[in-house]
Amino acid sequence: MSVDRVTATEAALELIARLVARHGPLLFHQSGGCCDGSAPMCLPRGDLLIGDQDVYLGEIGGQPFYMGAAQFEYWQHTHLTIDVVPGRGGMFSLEGPLGVRFITRSRLYTPQEEAGLAPARRGPAG
């Protein structure tokens, strides 16, 4: 059984499609740092250099999603669902001017799901 580490709600997928149409390819990064770092940031692809301290979790809406390695240590046993809610998020995230923000909802994996997880990999998606 193949298990996704990150998925997105329909509302998030619709917003991602709007942002891709406006800005081109995107990437998501959740760092756990200050300034809303525990929320996913949506950036134009190429505006953030992905390094060995970033963990690739998968794609949402065809766009890669990364998490900082330190935060991944805390979240590695949880399935992440990216959603969208009204409000302002991080000042650099592309959805901010639209009056909405991406948020991360999480739940623990079941033992069966955890057994089906592929090992997480660090660095840029290949």
Residue pairs with C-beta under 8 A, 6 or more apart in sequence:
1 112
1 113
1 115
1 116
2 116
2 118
3 79
3 109
3 113
3 114
3 116
3 117
3 118
4 58
4 79
5 57
5 58
5 79
5 80
5 117
5 120
6 57
6 58
6 59
6 60
6 65
6 79
6 80
6 81
6 82
7 60
7 79
7 80
7 81
7 82
8 16
8 60
8 61
8 81
8 82
8 83
9 81
9 82
9 83
9 84
11 83
11 84
12 60
12 61
12 82
12 83
12 84
12 102
13 60
13 61
15 84
15 95
15 98
15 100
15 102
16 26
16 42
16 60
16 61
16 62
16 63
17 61
18 98
19 26
19 42
19 94
19 95
20 26
20 61
20 62
20 63
22 94
23 44
23 94
24 44
24 45
25 44
25 45
25 46
25 63
26 42
26 43
26 44
26 45
26 63
26 94
27 42
27 43
27 44
27 45
27 48
27 50
27 63
27 64
27 65
27 66
28 40
28 41
28 42
28 43
28 60
28 63
28 64
28 65
28 66
28 82
28 102
29 40
29 41
29 43
29 48
29 50
29 54
29 65
29 66
29 67
29 68
30 37
30 38
30 39
30 40
30 41
30 65
30 66
30 67
30 68
30 71
30 104
31 37
31 38
31 41
31 67
31 68
31 71
32 38
32 67
32 68
32 70
32 71
32 74
33 68
35 90
35 91
36 89
36 90
36 91
36 93
37 68
37 90
38 71
38 104
39 89
39 90
39 93
39 101
39 102
39 103
39 104
40 65
40 82
40 93
40 102
40 103
40 104
41 48
41 89
41 90
41 92
41 93
41 102
42 63
42 93
42 94
42 95
42 102
43 92
43 93
43 94
44 94
45 63
45 64
50 56
50 66
50 123
50 124
51 123
52 122
52 123
53 68
53 69
53 70
53 122
54 66
54 67
54 68
54 69
54 122
54 123
54 124
55 66
55 67
55 68
55 69
55 72
55 120
55 121
55 122
56 64
56 65
56 66
56 120
56 121
56 122
56 123
56 124
56 125
57 65
57 66
57 67
57 72
57 80
57 120
58 64
58 65
59 65
59 125
60 82
64 125
65 82
67 75
69 122
72 120
75 106
76 120
77 108
77 109
77 114
78 106
78 107
78 108
78 109
79 106
79 107
79 108
79 109
79 113
80 104
80 105
80 106
81 104
81 105
81 106
81 107
82 102
82 103
82 104
82 105
83 102
83 103
83 104
83 105
84 95
84 100
84 101
84 102
84 103
85 100
85 101
85 103
86 99
86 100
86 101
87 99
87 100
87 101
88 96
88 99
88 101
89 95
89 96
89 101
89 102
89 103
90 96
90 101
93 101
93 102
95 101
95 102
109 117
